[in-house]
């Protein structure tokens, strides 16, 4: 379908960024001029509080305008990725971003050259006091900031540091090839990294087993190369942590968001303490699928299938709006505004970017890109992305520009909370038993894929870094054996742990994201716990949650979550979320 054929109300309205490309060009010129003028502050930032405040205001103006330029060009290109016009605008905005970053790069080092007390005295100038938290956070990193010469050396190693990840990506996406797989009727199917999981979701067990075995056979043939790349990645992380004087590679990775290392540890401990409920789900899966042996290639196939559950976009819009009702009238009315004021680009069109996201700037709507299909998954995607957009909207409504964003550590909380409320609403209004089973199974699969699976990845990532930091050698044999043992622990007695799964770690690109994966599980856990509080406590929990959505980065993410009712330094949020998982397992078990 062509974009011109879509009703305007289903297309986003980017006019609050720029009415047209000519206005984008004017802003582009303004940013270049303002950036050039900013050079006057070099060496003078601390001359007086007034000068520092003026420099901050100028820097923010440049940043805001630059963000608008980049975002507009990217959103326009995502409307049609083949557009040479917007390919050009994206390229120019990215080049400008590099130029601006280079010219403004003196700002933080010049401030860090003095003690914090020097800056603190300037807070007596009232307009500067707004930036206290930002300065505190900046100076928190001073012990880990090196000399200008050493910082330059480290900066020049960044391209080399990306080699393990880049080489791994080329191996997976360009060099690896797989045999075709065969189903129970003798038909062949193409096996790729992209088709692997969809094949495992098939009802045809012969196809699933063949896909599983042939897929990991290829990884086995490359395992020593991948192990060498993983070893290089781990050693790179350890090198940077030592250079910046952190106690460990994990402490270094968590430092940016001021997350204590106890947080991923509490996650792992809490999930390990509740594996018996996951075992029960696996036992239920085995029974419903009617299998004498449940193998790992049986994990993805739906246990509730063949359910007709179409959901057109306008119906999904109404359902999602009603589902967020527990968050109060203001939240619900703002969601209605998202639909009416064209925050959302709804349908797939020629050249449009695939997938879904929420993206905007401090000065714009928090836009949502969708490629809506008339099904339940697309309805949950709508709720998910609107959660991100509401988080952005409420943050920017309350916070000044300096605190008008939020950390990746908390980003998935708002989106998952919306999904949890949608799930609860659907279960309350659906009378059809098959549809209810479908929703329950959909919910359980979210838990499996996010809390249990990502926590297992986080445990593996922690352990291989600890192994090297303790003087161990990170061989293919060590990683495969340890990963196999983790699978046996996580899946329990009712699942046959096929030996080939020991190569699965080698197919996970997130292993090159430097202690990122645990955040999927912590965010999901916090969201489920908060949604449960919202539905059981009512107004007090809603008030805490809305305050969380409005906090931006005015405080550290761990503290913002704690105020909202999820203390991630304890096991409680994860344990509470897993108690919800247990209830859903029991409910589905009773229906099946």
Helices and strands as residue ranges (DSSP letters): G 3-5, G 8-10, H 21-37, G 38-41, H 49-79, H 84-103, H 106-112, H 116-122, H 126-129, H 132-140, G 142-144, H 148-156, H 158-161, H 163-170, I 171-175, E 181-182, E 188-189, H 196-200, H 205-221, H 223-243, H 249-255, H 262-273, H 275-289, E 294-295, G 296-298, H 313-323, G 324-327, H 329-340, E 344-345, E 357-359, E 367-369, H 376-398, G 401-403, H 408-429, H 433-447, I 448-452, H 453-469, H 476-491, E 495-496, G 499-507, G 509-512, H 518-537, H 539-549, H 557-564, H 572-591
